[in-house]
Amino acid sequence: MGRIKPPKKISATQKIARRILTEILQLLFWVMNTLRFKNQLNIERPCVMAVYHDELMPLIHYFRDADVTAIASQNHFGYAIAKAMERYGYEVALGSRSRGGMDAFFQLLKSARKGKTIAFTVDGSRGPRHEMKEGAVMLARKTKLPLYLIRADYHGLRLESTWDKTKLPKPFTTVSFNYERFPMEDYADETDISIVVAEAQKRLLALQADDYGSPK
């Protein structure tokens, strides 16, 4: 597993904040040991999994120690998440559309070609919320791996201050997965990728209703 490279030019205060954030996330991951899963994900592996950023937490727990590679933002918050995920047995590529995105994509591509399953937060790392980008589709197209669209349904607490309104699972809550295999084989390689992404986005949204409502 590759070592995570920390963000450059980190002050002493930022180092302390990052360490505290990592430990808070680790505690949150520990709480997820209480989660109960109503159904299993019967998917082919290796594959590319397309998920929304705000529903990621239960999936992180579900796929712990399962030889999965994921992506996190190349910033201090992303670094903290990556370090916590490493303790769960994940390989993590750091990058986003604004910083390090190409390097992260090539790391994911390399991992996929080694037989690893890839977890892709398709609306990350800054949104807009529930708006699918092309990364997961592009990766599935290049590797010829099956693409699975996955949603997680569970009771939780929304973090209103985050761009994606992250949903933290409540202890002992039950998680249900709604998912489908996206038919990449129906689209020729020369098909404009925006067409494929638009259809994948439509199907991902349709898997379950969004339970988030803006506060009044």
PyMOL commands that set and color helices and strands:
alter all, ss='L'
color gray80, all
select helices_A, chain A and resi 12-34+53-62+76-86+101-113+135-143+184-186+193-206
alter helices_A, ss='H'
color red, helices_A
select strands_A, chain A and resi 36-37+48-51+68-72+91-94+117-121+147-153+156-158+167-169+174-182
alter strands_A, ss='S'
color yellow, strands_A
deselect
rebuild
show_as cartoon
